[in-house]
């Protein structure tokens, strides 16, 4: 990647210094691009792990809710049968 150094700056510092300055900025940009890529990759890994954990918690919650629903249906059905049985005996 070639960076253009403005002519006014090139006149003040000279051609060699301008090229060195352009190389320095290009190198810094390349390092920052690599660092940014690494950070994005680590963020994506963290997001995937977090989403997997949330999915596991949702699945566990569904199982717990299903257990409670079945239990309450059994209690409700037993109470209904008991009340109907009590009413029929009289």
N, C-alpha and C positions, 0 to 999 in steps of 0.2 A: 504494500500500500504506500503510495507516494503522496506526501503532504506538500502542498504548495506554501512556501514562505512568502509573505507579501514583499514586494519590491522595496518598499521603504525600509523594512526591517533588514532585508538582505544587504542593502547599501550600508546600513549602520554597523552590522556585525560581520559582514563579509560572507562570501560564498561557502567557505568551509564550515564556518560556525552555523550558517543557516541550514546546511545539509545535516550537520550533527544534531541541531535542534529538531529538525524534521524526523530524523531517525529516533531520537529520544522519545518524541511524542508517539511515533508509530509503535515503538517497543512498549511504552506505557499502555497504549490502547490495546495492544495484543494481550498483555498480561491481564488487563481489566476484563477483556472479553473472556479469557480462560477462567478467571475467578468468577465472573458472572455465570458462566456456563456450569461451573461446579456447584455454585449456590443454587441455581435453578434445579439441577439434578438432585441435590440433597433435599430440596423442598418437595420435589415430586415424590421422592421415596417416603418422606415423612407423611405427605398427604395420603399416599396409598396405604401406609400402615394405619393411619388414623381412620380412614374409611373402612378398612378391614376390621378394625376394632369396633367401630360403630355397628357394622353389619352383624358382628358376633353378638353384641349386646342386644340388638333388635331381635335376633333369632332366639336368644335366651329369654327375653321378655315375652315373646310370643308363646313359648313353651310354658312359662309360668302362668300367663293369662289363661291358656287353654286348660291347665290343671285346675285353676280356680273355677273356671266356668263349668267344667265337668263336675267338680265337687258341689258347687252350688245347685246345679241341675239335679243331682242325686238327692240333695237335702230337700229341694223344692218338691221333687216328685214324691219323696217319702212323706213329706208333710201333707201333700195333697191326697195321697192314698190313705194316710191315717185319718184325715178329716172326713173323707168320703166313707171310709169304713166305720167311723164313729157315728156318722149320720145314718148309715144303713142299719146299724144295730138297733136303733130306737124304733 
